[in-house]
Amino acid sequence: MAFKYDIEREIAPLAAERTSDGFLLELNLVSFNERRAKYDIRQWDSTHEQMRKGVSLSKEEALALRDALNKEFANE
């Protein structure tokens, strides 16, 4: 079975610059193997043909991460 992915929405770059080999850390909404799309944080090349290991979060997990980060940085 071939690995499939579809970037349904490019949300935001999470790094100011690409790495020396051309990868950029991004937040995207991605469907892997035709499953429901998840919020995905990983490095991609400029054409989105190659990716590195990352983490995919359901909407509920992404909201929990948002809340944790808001709490962590509340005093800054």
Helices and strands as residue ranges (DSSP letters): E 5-13, E 24-32, E 38-44, E 55-57, H 59-72
